[in-house]
Amino acid sequence: YVTNPNQLGIDHYEFENPDDYLASPDIRDFINKHHLDLTYSNEHFNPRYAFGSQRDKDRHYNTPRAWAMQKFLNPEKEYDPKSFFIPWCQKPYRKITVEDVKYVLSLHYQDTPYDPYGPQGDAVSQRQFRPIGINRTSHTALLQMRPHKPSETTGIQWLAYGSMPFGTMVPFWTQVGTTPAYFCQTTDKVDTGNFYWSNRLIAAICDSHFQHHEADLDDYVETTMALGHAMINRVDTALANGESIDFEAENQKISDQIQSETDKLLAKVLDDASNLMTNRFSMSD
């Protein structure tokens, strides 16, 4: 896997190995002309030194995100969140799942003093680093390629809208001409009839009482992603049995299921948050 958070991170290049290392044919002349090779003579060329950045901003905005992802995918390795020596790519300690990708793209430094929702740290440390799962994310996609499957089901696109710690990823077949309205008809008007605004509302409601809503969010992600895997398995099995599949209809089915689960979550967190409002009073009317 590669971690590349808005910062050129490639840290190894071999000029004499064009089959594995792709670059412009005149890159070596350009580097020599402008004296950009900052490595010692006995080392491989490091593009990060020549073309990357090592700014104060990177220590708070970029490198901590690489650190957080690798902390999860390679927990046996120890790095500093401000380090400029975090590897660009690593072999994980085990194979990576769709759920792992969802998790790392939702990270907000859980179980560290840097988690803005966590019990550790203080007001300074909890705002020190830019989270991966940030409030301004609008859309996230995971493209899953399955070369061992028939051509019409090789590619699956998992979609997520809104701030990732509060949402889920939904799989869609890509050999289609239309997308369910719940996922494609997002307007400027706030409307719970589409996935985008429902996720935005859930995030805004849960943010102030994250720990109170965390179990509900976890259950939602587990339920909805299980529905996605069940849909994929059902279609794979049907195709293996020689059945024909209407992929747009399958996408609509999963969209309807996700809409139902999202509506349930929105109602639940809204009710809970209403009972946690500042003007609550213990004596009943």
FITOR-502023 format. One record per atom (N, C-alpha, C, O): x negated, y, z. Coordinates in steps of 0.05 Angstrom, whole numbers, plus 5000, padded with zeros to 4 digits. Layout:
N
XYZ...
END
This chain:
285
498349765000500050005000498250255000495950245008499450474991498050734991499550935008502050945007498151085023499351315038498151565026495651605027499851745015498851975001500652215007502152304990500552325031502452535040501652815031500452965046502352885007501953154996498953244998498353475003497253044995494353094998492852884982493352644985491052974964489552774948487952604967486152704982488452344967487252174987485451964976484251814991485251934949483551724937480651754947479451974944479651544959477051574972474851384960472751354972475451264937473451094925473951074895476251034886471851114879472051104850469550984839467351054847469850804819467550674806467550744776469250654761465650914768465551004740465050764721466050774698463650564730462950344712465050124712464549904701467350174723469549974724472150094714474050124729472250154687474650284676477150114676479350214674476849854679479149674680480749714705483249684706479349774727480749814753480950104762482550164780479450274750479350554758479950734734478150774717482250844733483151004710482551304714483051404736481551434694480951724696480651834668480451684648480552094666479952234641477252154631475352124647476852114605474252014595471852204600469552124601472552464604470352654609470052734638468752924645471252574656471252644684468452654696467752824713466752464687464052464699462452704690460952824706462652794665461353034656462353274671460753454679464953284676466053514691464953524719464353744729464853294732463753284759460853364760460053514778459353264741456453334741456053634735454353764747457553734716457254014708457854204732456454404735459754134748460554314769459654224797460454324818457754024797456553934822458653854843458553944866460553684835462753614852462353354867463953284884460153204861459652954874458353014901455953074903459953004923458953074949458152824966457752844990457952594952457152354966454052324963452852454946452952154980450152104978449551904956451451774947447151894947446451744922447051444924447451314904447051334948447551044951450450974956451050754963452251174953455051134958456651154932455851284913459051024932460851054910462051344911462251464932462751444887463851704885466551714901468151534900466851934917469251964933470852204922470152434927473052154907474652374896475852554918476452784912476352444941477452604963475652844970476653064975473052794970471153014976471053214954470853454959471253124929470953304906473553464901473353704895475753334902478253454893480453484915482553604910479953364938481953374959481653624976480053804971483153634998483053865016482653775044483453555052481253935060480753875088481254135103479554255116483754225102484554475115485854425142486554205149485954645158487354625183490254535180491254385196491454635158494254555153494454255149496454135158492554135136492653845131492753685157494053485159491353785177491253645203493953635217494453455234495653815210498353815223500553745204502753655212500153775178502253735158501953465143503953345136499553385137499053155120497952915133499152705134495452935144494152695154495652555176495552305177497252685193498752535213500752345201501452145213501752415178503752245165502451985155503551775157500052015143498551775135497951605160498151355159497151735182496551595206498951435217498651205225501351565216503751435227504451185210505150975221504351215184505050985167503050755171503950525173500450815172498550605175498550495204497750255208499350655223499550555250501750335252501450145267503750355235505850145234505049915217505549685225503849965194503249745175500649605181500149385172498849735196496349615205495849685234493949835240497449585252497249665281494549575293493849675315493149395280490649305292488349505287486249475299488849705270486749905265487350165280489650235285485250295289485550535305484450785290482150785281486150985286485251235274486351465290488051435307485251695285486251935298488152075279487552085255490452185288492352315270491252555255492452635235489052665264487852895250485452825233484152995222484852565231482452475218482652515188484752465176480452595176480252615146479052355135478252345112478752145151477551895143479551665143478751435142482151725145484151515143484051405114484251565095483951145111483751035084486151105067488351145077485651125041487851185022489650945018492050975017488550705017490150465013489150245032486750245039490950075040490349865058491849605051493949625037490849385060492449135058493849105085492449095106496449095085497949075111497448805124496548615112498048795150497648555165499548335157499148095163501648405143503548215131504848345107504548585102506448195092507748305069509848505077511048485099510248705060512048935067514848885056515148785033516848935072519648905064520949175057519849385062523349155046524949395041525449545067525349785068526049395088526549515114524049655125524349865138521749555119519249695127518949965114518250165126519549975088519350225073521350425084520750655088523850325089525850505102524850615128525150855134523550445144522650525171520350735169520450935183518450685152516150875150516951145138515851345145519051135121519951395109521851535129522651765123522451405151524151535172522551615196523651715215519951565196518251595220518251885231518052075215518451905257518152165270516352135294516652265315514351955291512251895312513351765337512651845359515151575333516251425355514051315373511951235364514651305399512851195419510151335420508151215427510151595414507751755417508552025429510952085430506652175438507352445449508252645428508952865434508052565402508752745381511652715371512452855353513152535383515952485375517752705385517952735410518952865368520753085377523252985392524553135406523852725388526152615402525452435426527152335440522852405431521952205450521552325478521552565482521252145498520852235526517952305532517352415553516052235514513252295519512552575510514152705496510252675518509252925508510753165521512053135541510353395508511553645518512453815494512253725471513254055500514254225479512154285457512854345434509654285465507454335446506954085428506954105404506453865442505653615426507953525409507453425387510453555417512753465402513253635377514853555360511953855375512154025351509454055336509154225319507553875343504853905333504553815304503153935288506053595297505753475271508353465255510453435267508153495229510453475212511453185210509853015201513953125218514952855216515152765187515452935169515152505182515852405155518852425151519752535130520452325170523352355169524052635178524652675201524152825159524453105166527353195158528653065142528253415170530953505166531653585137533953555129529653685122530253795096530253585073530553665050529753335079529853135058532653115047534653095062532953125021535553105008536052834996538252724996533852714985534252464970531752294972529452394970532052034977529851844978530551604961532851504963528651504945529251264929526951064932524651134933527750814933525850594933526450424908528650324904524450394891524750244866523549964870521149934873525249764870524449484875524349334849526349324835522049224842521749074817521548774824520048694842523148614810523248324815522748174789524548084776520248144782519548034756520347734753520347634731520947604775521647324774524647284769525647064767526147514766529047504761529747564732528047684718532147504723532947574696532647874691532748034709532247944665531648224658533748424668533048644676536248344668538348534676538348584707539748764716536948414722536848454751533948494761533448474785532148544743529348584751529048834769527648824789530349044761530149294776532549354794534749334785531949424819534049504837533149774849530849804857534949964849534350234861535850264887538350264888534350284908535550334935535650644939533650774937537950744945538351034948538951114977540350964992537951344985538551455011538751765007537251884991540651875021541052165020540752285048541352155068539752525050539552665075537152575091535352435081537052665116534752625134534652325141536552215152532352205135532051915136532451785164533551555165531751905186532251775212535251725218535951575236536951855203539851845208541451705187543851685188540051595166541451475144540551195138539051075153541551095116540950825107540150825078540451025064539250595068538550565040540450355028541050155040541450425003543450264990542450164963541550334947542649904957541649804932543749824909546049784914542749904886544449914862543049784839540649804835544649644823543649524798543249754778544849944777541149734762540349954745541249924716541050114701542249684708543149644681546049744678547849584673546549994683549250104684549350374670547350494664551850454664552250714651553350924669553251164663554550834692555751024711554950944739554050724745555151144757554551104786557151164801558551354794557751014823560151074839560251364847558251494854562751474847563151754853562151834880561252054884562351654900561451704927558551784928557651924946556951684908554151744908553351954887551152064889554952014868554052194846555552454845554752634830557752484859559352734857559052904881560952954896556652994886556053184908556253464898554953544879557953624911558353904903557254084925556353984946557454344921556554534941558354534965557554614987560854454961562754444983562354205001562053974991562254245027561854025045564353845044566553935047563853585039566053405035565253125044563353005033566653015063565952745073566652525053566252295058567752605030568352415009565952334992566252194973563652435000561152354986558952295007558952405029557152124998555152015016553152225026552352225049552552425009550552625016551552785040550152815060553952895038554953075060555552915085555153015107556452675082556952505106554352465122554352485146552152415107549552375120548552635133547452635155549052865120548153115131549753175157548553275176552253115157553853165181553052985204552753075227552552735198551652545218549052635231548752635255547152725214544552815224544853065242543653075263546453255233546753495248548153445275547453575295550053255275551353195300549553045319549553095343548052855309546352675326543852805336542752725356542853015322540253125328539953215357537953165370542053345367541853455394541953245416541053295439543053015410543252795430542252535418543652335418539852545407538852325391538852065406539751855396537852065431537651815446540451695452540751455454542351865455545051775460546251625436547651435438545551725412546651615387544851405374545551275354542451365385540451205371541350915367540950805345542750795386543650515382545750505360545750305345547450695358549450705337548150725309548950595290546050895308544650925283543250665275543250595252541950535294540650285288542550075279542049925260544850055292546949865283547949915255548349735239548250175249549150255223547150175201547950065180544550225206542550155186542449845183542349755160542549705205542449405203544849295188544549125171547149405194549649305181549649365151550249195134548949615144549249705116547049575099547549495076544649545109542549415093543049115090542248995070544348995110545148715108547248685086547148495071549048875085551048865063549748885036550548755017547649055034546149075009544848815001545048734978543448695020542148435014544248215007543648054990546548225020548548025014549648064986550147864972549948314977550748364950548748264930549548134910546248324935544148224917544047924915543947814893544247794938544247504938546647384924546447184910548947504927551447414914551147424884551947244870550047654874549747684845547647494834548047374813545447464848543347284840544446994838543846854819545946914857547146644858549046604835549046394821550746804830552646784808551246764781552046604764549246924777547746914752546346634748546346524726545246534770543946274769545946054762545145844751548446094769550545894762551845944735553845814728550746134720551746184693554146364692555346394670554846504713557146684713556246954702553947034703558247094690557747364680558247564702559947524719556747784702556947984723557548264712556348344692559448394724560048674718558448844738559248874761556148944729554349074748555449344758554949414781557049484742558249724752560349664773560549814792561749444770563649364790562249284816563249344838560049154814558449074838557449324852557549334877556549514837555649774849557949914863557550034885560249894852562550024864563349884890564150014909563149624890563749474915561949544938562849594960559349564932557549634954557949924962557649984986558550094943559150374950561550394969561450544988563650244963566050244980565450145008566450255028563749935010563049825036561450035052561850075076559550165038557850365052559550595060559150705082561450685044563150905051564750835077565051005094565750595078567250515102565550515127566450625147563150405125561350405149560450685156560150745180559950855136559051125142561251285155560751445173563751255146566051385158566351305187566951465205565951045193566050945221563951075238564451165260561451095227559251215243559851505248559451605270560751655227561351935230563451985252563152155269565551825252567651845272566551795300567251925319564851585302563751505328561951725340562251795363560051825324558152015334559552285339558752435357561552355323563052595328564552585355564452785370565752355360567252325385565252335409565852465429563052205406561052205428559852475433559652565455559152615411558052885413560053075425559253265440562553045419564653225430564753195460565253395474564352955470564352905499561852995513561653005537559853075497557253165508556953475505554853575511559053605496558853895491558254045518558953945539557054275515556154425539558554505556558254525580560854555544563154655559564854425571567154475578563754185572565253965584565554005614563954145626567653885625568153905654569253645663571053525650568353545686568953275695571853245703572953025701573253455713575953435722577853415698577753595681579553215697581353185674583653385676584553455697584653465652586953635650589453465656591753575655
END
